């Protein structure tokens, strides 16, 4: 099982989640973050850190965002790993 970053992250890109990740499985795209499914260890440390509630356990991902599972897997391979907090695109 893995965690998935879904639509609420698009255009926000808060990075509070990346600093608590013990395995560095977050990847930074232009408009949002992605989780590499093979690197995520399901520790759930990232879930409460996301201010827009964009991170879900794959089995709990709302139906309307199911496509984000595949998107995270694809984009994590194309993006750079992110391990430090950065300024978000949107202000909370």
Backbone as XML, in Angstrom:
<?xml version="1.0"?>
<chain id="A" units="angstrom">
  <residue number="1" name="UNK">
    <atom name="N" x="0.851" y="-1.182" z="0.000"/>
    <atom name="CA" x="0.000" y="0.000" z="0.000"/>
    <atom name="C" x="0.893" y="1.239" z="0.000"/>
  </residue>
  <residue number="2" name="UNK">
    <atom name="N" x="0.343" y="2.304" z="-0.510"/>
    <atom name="CA" x="1.080" y="3.563" z="-0.564"/>
    <atom name="C" x="0.143" y="4.713" z="-0.242"/>
  </residue>
  <residue number="3" name="UNK">
    <atom name="N" x="0.723" y="5.852" z="-0.032"/>
    <atom name="CA" x="-0.053" y="7.076" z="0.114"/>
    <atom name="C" x="-0.017" y="7.815" z="-1.216"/>
  </residue>
  <residue number="4" name="UNK">
    <atom name="N" x="-1.020" y="8.632" z="-1.444"/>
    <atom name="CA" x="-1.182" y="9.326" z="-2.720"/>
    <atom name="C" x="-1.457" y="10.801" z="-2.445"/>
  </residue>
  <residue number="5" name="UNK">
    <atom name="N" x="-0.793" y="11.670" z="-3.198"/>
    <atom name="CA" x="-1.093" y="13.101" z="-3.146"/>
    <atom name="C" x="-2.167" y="13.355" z="-4.197"/>
  </residue>
  <residue number="6" name="UNK">
    <atom name="N" x="-3.262" y="13.983" z="-3.786"/>
    <atom name="CA" x="-4.405" y="14.180" z="-4.679"/>
    <atom name="C" x="-4.611" y="15.651" z="-5.044"/>
  </residue>
  <residue number="7" name="UNK">
    <atom name="N" x="-5.709" y="15.921" z="-5.714"/>
    <atom name="CA" x="-6.037" y="17.220" z="-6.304"/>
    <atom name="C" x="-5.903" y="18.431" z="-5.378"/>
  </residue>
  <residue number="8" name="UNK">
    <atom name="N" x="-6.218" y="18.324" z="-4.083"/>
    <atom name="CA" x="-6.093" y="19.530" z="-3.245"/>
    <atom name="C" x="-4.687" y="20.129" z="-3.219"/>
  </residue>
  <residue number="9" name="UNK">
    <atom name="N" x="-3.668" y="19.349" z="-3.566"/>
    <atom name="CA" x="-2.290" y="19.858" z="-3.593"/>
    <atom name="C" x="-2.026" y="20.716" z="-4.831"/>
  </residue>
  <residue number="10" name="UNK">
    <atom name="N" x="-2.790" y="20.510" z="-5.887"/>
    <atom name="CA" x="-2.542" y="21.221" z="-7.143"/>
    <atom name="C" x="-2.656" y="22.722" z="-6.930"/>
  </residue>
  <residue number="11" name="UNK">
    <atom name="N" x="-1.600" y="23.430" z="-7.277"/>
    <atom name="CA" x="-1.576" y="24.873" z="-7.149"/>
    <atom name="C" x="-1.233" y="25.371" z="-5.753"/>
  </residue>
  <residue number="12" name="UNK">
    <atom name="N" x="-1.099" y="24.481" z="-4.811"/>
    <atom name="CA" x="-0.736" y="24.864" z="-3.431"/>
    <atom name="C" x="0.714" y="24.493" z="-3.154"/>
  </residue>
  <residue number="13" name="UNK">
    <atom name="N" x="0.977" y="23.213" z="-3.258"/>
    <atom name="CA" x="2.312" y="22.656" z="-3.085"/>
    <atom name="C" x="2.961" y="23.038" z="-1.757"/>
  </residue>
  <residue number="14" name="UNK">
    <atom name="N" x="2.218" y="22.833" z="-0.673"/>
    <atom name="CA" x="2.814" y="22.990" z="0.653"/>
    <atom name="C" x="3.818" y="21.856" z="0.831"/>
  </residue>
  <residue number="15" name="UNK">
    <atom name="N" x="4.880" y="22.111" z="1.519"/>
    <atom name="CA" x="5.921" y="21.092" z="1.672"/>
    <atom name="C" x="6.122" y="20.666" z="3.118"/>
  </residue>
  <residue number="16" name="UNK">
    <atom name="N" x="5.154" y="20.931" z="3.969"/>
    <atom name="CA" x="5.221" y="20.512" z="5.364"/>
    <atom name="C" x="5.402" y="18.993" z="5.460"/>
  </residue>
  <residue number="17" name="UNK">
    <atom name="N" x="4.802" y="18.282" z="4.530"/>
    <atom name="CA" x="4.835" y="16.817" z="4.526"/>
    <atom name="C" x="6.224" y="16.244" z="4.258"/>
  </residue>
  <residue number="18" name="UNK">
    <atom name="N" x="6.997" y="16.899" z="3.433"/>
    <atom name="CA" x="8.283" y="16.321" z="3.029"/>
    <atom name="C" x="9.302" y="16.280" z="4.155"/>
  </residue>
  <residue number="19" name="UNK">
    <atom name="N" x="9.223" y="17.213" z="5.078"/>
    <atom name="CA" x="10.222" y="17.254" z="6.149"/>
    <atom name="C" x="10.004" y="16.170" z="7.201"/>
  </residue>
  <residue number="20" name="UNK">
    <atom name="N" x="8.810" y="15.594" z="7.263"/>
    <atom name="CA" x="8.551" y="14.518" z="8.227"/>
    <atom name="C" x="8.685" y="13.127" z="7.615"/>
  </residue>
  <residue number="21" name="UNK">
    <atom name="N" x="8.883" y="13.055" z="6.315"/>
    <atom name="CA" x="8.974" y="11.763" z="5.630"/>
    <atom name="C" x="10.324" y="11.101" z="5.943"/>
  </residue>
  <residue number="22" name="UNK">
    <atom name="N" x="10.312" y="9.920" z="6.571"/>
    <atom name="CA" x="11.564" y="9.265" z="6.939"/>
    <atom name="C" x="12.290" y="8.586" z="5.771"/>
  </residue>
  <residue number="23" name="UNK">
    <atom name="N" x="11.616" y="8.439" z="4.628"/>
    <atom name="CA" x="12.234" y="7.742" z="3.496"/>
    <atom name="C" x="12.408" y="8.607" z="2.252"/>
  </residue>
  <residue number="24" name="UNK">
    <atom name="N" x="12.091" y="9.884" z="2.347"/>
    <atom name="CA" x="12.273" y="10.818" z="1.231"/>
    <atom name="C" x="11.599" y="10.331" z="-0.056"/>
  </residue>
  <residue number="25" name="UNK">
    <atom name="N" x="10.298" y="10.082" z="0.030"/>
    <atom name="CA" x="9.565" y="9.557" z="-1.125"/>
    <atom name="C" x="8.720" y="10.614" z="-1.839"/>
  </residue>
  <residue number="26" name="UNK">
    <atom name="N" x="8.907" y="11.896" z="-1.481"/>
    <atom name="CA" x="8.168" y="12.975" z="-2.140"/>
    <atom name="C" x="8.972" y="13.549" z="-3.301"/>
  </residue>
  <residue number="27" name="UNK">
    <atom name="N" x="8.268" y="13.864" z="-4.373"/>
    <atom name="CA" x="8.882" y="14.421" z="-5.575"/>
    <atom name="C" x="8.131" y="15.691" z="-5.949"/>
  </residue>
  <residue number="28" name="UNK">
    <atom name="N" x="8.880" y="16.689" z="-6.412"/>
    <atom name="CA" x="8.309" y="18.002" z="-6.680"/>
    <atom name="C" x="8.072" y="18.231" z="-8.166"/>
  </residue>
  <residue number="29" name="UNK">
    <atom name="N" x="6.799" y="18.435" z="-8.518"/>
    <atom name="CA" x="6.441" y="18.825" z="-9.864"/>
    <atom name="C" x="6.221" y="20.332" z="-9.900"/>
  </residue>
  <residue number="30" name="UNK">
    <atom name="N" x="5.885" y="20.859" z="-11.050"/>
    <atom name="CA" x="5.673" y="22.305" z="-11.175"/>
    <atom name="C" x="4.487" y="22.800" z="-10.362"/>
  </residue>
  <residue number="31" name="UNK">
    <atom name="N" x="3.413" y="22.016" z="-10.312"/>
    <atom name="CA" x="2.185" y="22.468" z="-9.671"/>
    <atom name="C" x="1.797" y="21.705" z="-8.403"/>
  </residue>
  <residue number="32" name="UNK">
    <atom name="N" x="2.458" y="20.571" z="-8.134"/>
    <atom name="CA" x="2.114" y="19.789" z="-6.955"/>
    <atom name="C" x="3.225" y="18.808" z="-6.605"/>
  </residue>
  <residue number="33" name="UNK">
    <atom name="N" x="3.047" y="18.126" z="-5.496"/>
    <atom name="CA" x="3.989" y="17.100" z="-5.058"/>
    <atom name="C" x="3.430" y="15.728" z="-5.398"/>
  </residue>
  <residue number="34" name="UNK">
    <atom name="N" x="4.326" y="14.747" z="-5.456"/>
    <atom name="CA" x="3.937" y="13.369" z="-5.750"/>
    <atom name="C" x="4.656" y="12.443" z="-4.782"/>
  </residue>
  <residue number="35" name="UNK">
    <atom name="N" x="4.060" y="11.296" z="-4.510"/>
    <atom name="CA" x="4.681" y="10.267" z="-3.681"/>
    <atom name="C" x="5.038" y="9.089" z="-4.565"/>
  </residue>
  <residue number="36" name="UNK">
    <atom name="N" x="6.281" y="8.622" z="-4.451"/>
    <atom name="CA" x="6.723" y="7.449" z="-5.203"/>
    <atom name="C" x="6.150" y="6.212" z="-4.492"/>
  </residue>
  <residue number="37" name="UNK">
    <atom name="N" x="5.297" y="5.444" z="-5.169"/>
    <atom name="CA" x="4.615" y="4.329" z="-4.507"/>
    <atom name="C" x="5.542" y="3.213" z="-4.023"/>
  </residue>
  <residue number="38" name="UNK">
    <atom name="N" x="6.667" y="3.032" z="-4.666"/>
    <atom name="CA" x="7.588" y="1.967" z="-4.257"/>
    <atom name="C" x="8.488" y="2.389" z="-3.103"/>
  </residue>
  <residue number="39" name="UNK">
    <atom name="N" x="8.519" y="3.672" z="-2.805"/>
    <atom name="CA" x="9.375" y="4.177" z="-1.731"/>
    <atom name="C" x="8.598" y="4.466" z="-0.445"/>
  </residue>
  <residue number="40" name="UNK">
    <atom name="N" x="7.309" y="4.717" z="-0.561"/>
    <atom name="CA" x="6.464" y="5.031" z="0.597"/>
    <atom name="C" x="6.352" y="3.797" z="1.497"/>
  </residue>
  <residue number="41" name="UNK">
    <atom name="N" x="6.534" y="4.015" z="2.811"/>
    <atom name="CA" x="6.455" y="2.907" z="3.761"/>
    <atom name="C" x="5.179" y="2.954" z="4.605"/>
  </residue>
  <residue number="42" name="UNK">
    <atom name="N" x="4.232" y="3.779" z="4.226"/>
    <atom name="CA" x="2.941" y="3.873" z="4.914"/>
    <atom name="C" x="3.039" y="4.257" z="6.378"/>
  </residue>
  <residue number="43" name="UNK">
    <atom name="N" x="3.968" y="5.100" z="6.704"/>
    <atom name="CA" x="4.123" y="5.511" z="8.110"/>
    <atom name="C" x="3.060" y="6.528" z="8.512"/>
  </residue>
  <residue number="44" name="UNK">
    <atom name="N" x="2.444" y="7.176" z="7.538"/>
    <atom name="CA" x="1.389" y="8.175" z="7.725"/>
    <atom name="C" x="1.849" y="9.462" z="8.397"/>
  </residue>
  <residue number="45" name="UNK">
    <atom name="N" x="3.138" y="9.657" z="8.533"/>
    <atom name="CA" x="3.643" y="10.889" z="9.154"/>
    <atom name="C" x="3.239" y="12.122" z="8.356"/>
  </residue>
  <residue number="46" name="UNK">
    <atom name="N" x="3.121" y="11.991" z="7.060"/>
    <atom name="CA" x="2.810" y="13.120" z="6.188"/>
    <atom name="C" x="1.349" y="13.563" z="6.246"/>
  </residue>
  <residue number="47" name="UNK">
    <atom name="N" x="0.466" y="12.639" z="6.522"/>
    <atom name="CA" x="-0.975" y="12.925" z="6.436"/>
    <atom name="C" x="-1.405" y="14.106" z="7.317"/>
  </residue>
  <residue number="48" name="UNK">
    <atom name="N" x="-1.103" y="14.106" z="8.607"/>
    <atom name="CA" x="-1.555" y="15.238" z="9.433"/>
    <atom name="C" x="-0.806" y="16.546" z="9.163"/>
  </residue>
  <residue number="49" name="UNK">
    <atom name="N" x="0.321" y="16.476" z="8.461"/>
    <atom name="CA" x="1.104" y="17.676" z="8.172"/>
    <atom name="C" x="0.576" y="18.472" z="6.993"/>
  </residue>
  <residue number="50" name="UNK">
    <atom name="N" x="-0.248" y="17.868" z="6.155"/>
    <atom name="CA" x="-0.759" y="18.537" z="4.954"/>
    <atom name="C" x="-1.905" y="19.481" z="5.311"/>
  </residue>
  <residue number="51" name="UNK">
    <atom name="N" x="-1.697" y="20.806" z="5.154"/>
    <atom name="CA" x="-2.736" y="21.766" z="5.548"/>
    <atom name="C" x="-3.967" y="21.765" z="4.647"/>
  </residue>
  <residue number="52" name="UNK">
    <atom name="N" x="-3.872" y="21.150" z="3.468"/>
    <atom name="CA" x="-5.032" y="21.108" z="2.568"/>
    <atom name="C" x="-5.634" y="19.704" z="2.470"/>
  </residue>
  <residue number="53" name="UNK">
    <atom name="N" x="-5.151" y="18.787" z="3.317"/>
    <atom name="CA" x="-5.663" y="17.413" z="3.373"/>
    <atom name="C" x="-5.649" y="16.746" z="1.999"/>
  </residue>
  <residue number="54" name="UNK">
    <atom name="N" x="-4.482" y="16.776" z="1.367"/>
    <atom name="CA" x="-4.342" y="16.235" z="0.014"/>
    <atom name="C" x="-3.719" y="14.841" z="-0.022"/>
  </residue>
  <residue number="55" name="UNK">
    <atom name="N" x="-3.315" y="14.295" z="1.124"/>
    <atom name="CA" x="-2.620" y="13.009" z="1.145"/>
    <atom name="C" x="-3.532" y="11.941" z="1.734"/>
  </residue>
  <residue number="56" name="UNK">
    <atom name="N" x="-3.666" y="10.838" z="0.988"/>
    <atom name="CA" x="-4.559" y="9.754" z="1.378"/>
    <atom name="C" x="-3.852" y="8.412" z="1.248"/>
  </residue>
  <residue number="57" name="UNK">
    <atom name="N" x="-4.213" y="7.479" z="2.128"/>
    <atom name="CA" x="-3.834" y="6.095" z="1.921"/>
    <atom name="C" x="-4.540" y="5.663" z="0.641"/>
  </residue>
  <residue number="58" name="UNK">
    <atom name="N" x="-3.859" y="4.928" z="-0.204"/>
    <atom name="CA" x="-4.420" y="4.553" z="-1.504"/>
    <atom name="C" x="-5.835" y="3.977" z="-1.390"/>
  </residue>
  <residue number="59" name="UNK">
    <atom name="N" x="-6.077" y="3.127" z="-0.408"/>
    <atom name="CA" x="-7.407" y="2.524" z="-0.236"/>
    <atom name="C" x="-8.466" y="3.534" z="0.206"/>
  </residue>
  <residue number="60" name="UNK">
    <atom name="N" x="-8.048" y="4.658" z="0.763"/>
    <atom name="CA" x="-8.990" y="5.674" z="1.243"/>
    <atom name="C" x="-9.122" y="6.865" z="0.299"/>
  </residue>
  <residue number="61" name="UNK">
    <atom name="N" x="-8.488" y="6.787" z="-0.848"/>
    <atom name="CA" x="-8.539" y="7.878" z="-1.814"/>
    <atom name="C" x="-9.960" y="8.034" z="-2.345"/>
  </residue>
  <residue number="62" name="UNK">
    <atom name="N" x="-10.540" y="9.235" z="-2.255"/>
    <atom name="CA" x="-11.901" y="9.432" z="-2.787"/>
    <atom name="C" x="-11.978" y="9.029" z="-4.263"/>
  </residue>
  <residue number="63" name="UNK">
    <atom name="N" x="-13.083" y="8.452" z="-4.631"/>
    <atom name="CA" x="-13.292" y="7.939" z="-5.990"/>
    <atom name="C" x="-12.972" y="8.992" z="-7.054"/>
  </residue>
  <residue number="64" name="UNK">
    <atom name="N" x="-13.351" y="10.245" z="-6.797"/>
    <atom name="CA" x="-13.148" y="11.297" z="-7.796"/>
    <atom name="C" x="-11.666" y="11.581" z="-8.051"/>
  </residue>
  <residue number="65" name="UNK">
    <atom name="N" x="-10.777" y="11.094" z="-7.178"/>
    <atom name="CA" x="-9.346" y="11.333" z="-7.331"/>
    <atom name="C" x="-8.553" y="10.043" z="-7.570"/>
  </residue>
  <residue number="66" name="UNK">
    <atom name="N" x="-9.218" y="8.972" z="-7.945"/>
    <atom name="CA" x="-8.547" y="7.674" z="-8.148"/>
    <atom name="C" x="-7.427" y="7.758" z="-9.182"/>
  </residue>
  <residue number="67" name="UNK">
    <atom name="N" x="-7.553" y="8.621" z="-10.183"/>
    <atom name="CA" x="-6.526" y="8.759" z="-11.217"/>
    <atom name="C" x="-5.202" y="9.278" z="-10.656"/>
  </residue>
  <residue number="68" name="UNK">
    <atom name="N" x="-5.228" y="9.876" z="-9.476"/>
    <atom name="CA" x="-4.004" y="10.409" z="-8.884"/>
    <atom name="C" x="-3.042" y="9.306" z="-8.429"/>
  </residue>
  <residue number="69" name="UNK">
    <atom name="N" x="-3.535" y="8.091" z="-8.245"/>
    <atom name="CA" x="-2.651" y="6.972" z="-7.895"/>
    <atom name="C" x="-1.653" y="6.751" z="-9.025"/>
  </residue>
  <residue number="70" name="UNK">
    <atom name="N" x="-2.154" y="6.630" z="-10.236"/>
    <atom name="CA" x="-1.293" y="6.434" z="-11.400"/>
    <atom name="C" x="-0.454" y="7.680" z="-11.688"/>
  </residue>
  <residue number="71" name="UNK">
    <atom name="N" x="-1.044" y="8.853" z="-11.518"/>
    <atom name="CA" x="-0.324" y="10.101" z="-11.757"/>
    <atom name="C" x="0.882" y="10.219" z="-10.815"/>
  </residue>
  <residue number="72" name="UNK">
    <atom name="N" x="0.708" y="9.899" z="-9.534"/>
    <atom name="CA" x="1.820" y="9.944" z="-8.584"/>
    <atom name="C" x="2.929" y="9.000" z="-9.031"/>
  </residue>
  <residue number="73" name="UNK">
    <atom name="N" x="2.568" y="7.786" z="-9.417"/>
    <atom name="CA" x="3.564" y="6.794" z="-9.842"/>
    <atom name="C" x="4.333" y="7.273" z="-11.070"/>
  </residue>
  <residue number="74" name="UNK">
    <atom name="N" x="3.635" y="7.836" z="-12.028"/>
    <atom name="CA" x="4.275" y="8.313" z="-13.264"/>
    <atom name="C" x="5.147" y="9.540" z="-13.015"/>
  </residue>
  <residue number="75" name="UNK">
    <atom name="N" x="4.615" y="10.511" z="-12.311"/>
    <atom name="CA" x="5.323" y="11.777" z="-12.128"/>
    <atom name="C" x="6.505" y="11.676" z="-11.163"/>
  </residue>
  <residue number="76" name="UNK">
    <atom name="N" x="6.431" y="10.776" z="-10.198"/>
    <atom name="CA" x="7.557" y="10.598" z="-9.272"/>
    <atom name="C" x="8.810" y="10.174" z="-10.034"/>
  </residue>
  <residue number="77" name="UNK">
    <atom name="N" x="8.623" y="9.464" z="-11.114"/>
    <atom name="CA" x="9.761" y="9.027" z="-11.937"/>
    <atom name="C" x="10.356" y="10.161" z="-12.766"/>
  </residue>
  <residue number="78" name="UNK">
    <atom name="N" x="9.578" y="11.210" z="-13.000"/>
    <atom name="CA" x="10.005" y="12.313" z="-13.857"/>
    <atom name="C" x="10.476" y="13.545" z="-13.084"/>
  </residue>
  <residue number="79" name="UNK">
    <atom name="N" x="10.209" y="13.579" z="-11.788"/>
    <atom name="CA" x="10.495" y="14.770" z="-10.987"/>
    <atom name="C" x="11.671" y="14.538" z="-10.038"/>
  </residue>
  <residue number="80" name="UNK">
    <atom name="N" x="12.144" y="15.635" z="-9.460"/>
    <atom name="CA" x="13.248" y="15.577" z="-8.501"/>
    <atom name="C" x="12.707" y="15.331" z="-7.093"/>
  </residue>
  <residue number="81" name="UNK">
    <atom name="N" x="13.441" y="14.556" z="-6.319"/>
    <atom name="CA" x="13.070" y="14.323" z="-4.925"/>
    <atom name="C" x="13.144" y="15.648" z="-4.161"/>
  </residue>
  <residue number="82" name="UNK">
    <atom name="N" x="12.251" y="15.822" z="-3.211"/>
    <atom name="CA" x="12.253" y="17.026" z="-2.387"/>
    <atom name="C" x="12.298" y="16.591" z="-0.921"/>
  </residue>
  <residue number="83" name="UNK">
    <atom name="N" x="13.202" y="17.204" z="-0.155"/>
    <atom name="CA" x="13.372" y="16.810" z="1.247"/>
    <atom name="C" x="13.325" y="17.998" z="2.205"/>
  </residue>
  <residue number="84" name="UNK">
    <atom name="N" x="13.272" y="19.199" z="1.662"/>
    <atom name="CA" x="13.273" y="20.394" z="2.504"/>
    <atom name="C" x="12.034" y="21.240" z="2.244"/>
  </residue>
  <residue number="85" name="UNK">
    <atom name="N" x="11.616" y="21.940" z="3.269"/>
    <atom name="CA" x="10.453" y="22.815" z="3.161"/>
    <atom name="C" x="10.766" y="24.010" z="2.272"/>
  </residue>
  <residue number="86" name="UNK">
    <atom name="N" x="9.800" y="24.350" z="1.422"/>
    <atom name="CA" x="9.914" y="25.499" z="0.518"/>
    <atom name="C" x="8.656" y="26.346" z="0.647"/>
  </residue>
  <residue number="87" name="UNK">
    <atom name="N" x="8.703" y="27.533" z="0.084"/>
    <atom name="CA" x="7.519" y="28.394" z="0.043"/>
    <atom name="C" x="6.459" y="27.728" z="-0.839"/>
  </residue>
  <residue number="88" name="UNK">
    <atom name="N" x="5.206" y="27.679" z="-0.385"/>
    <atom name="CA" x="4.141" y="27.083" z="-1.200"/>
    <atom name="C" x="3.754" y="28.017" z="-2.349"/>
  </residue>
  <residue number="89" name="UNK">
    <atom name="N" x="3.063" y="27.456" z="-3.320"/>
    <atom name="CA" x="2.542" y="28.267" z="-4.422"/>
    <atom name="C" x="1.386" y="29.138" z="-3.936"/>
  </residue>
  <residue number="90" name="UNK">
    <atom name="N" x="0.570" y="28.580" z="-3.050"/>
    <atom name="CA" x="-0.586" y="29.300" z="-2.524"/>
    <atom name="C" x="-0.367" y="29.593" z="-1.044"/>
  </residue>
  <residue number="91" name="UNK">
    <atom name="N" x="-0.997" y="30.616" z="-0.577"/>
    <atom name="CA" x="-0.936" y="30.957" z="0.836"/>
    <atom name="C" x="-2.188" y="30.433" z="1.522"/>
  </residue>
  <residue number="92" name="UNK">
    <atom name="N" x="-2.014" y="29.850" z="2.678"/>
    <atom name="CA" x="-3.134" y="29.267" z="3.404"/>
    <atom name="C" x="-4.010" y="30.341" z="3.990"/>
  </residue>
</chain>
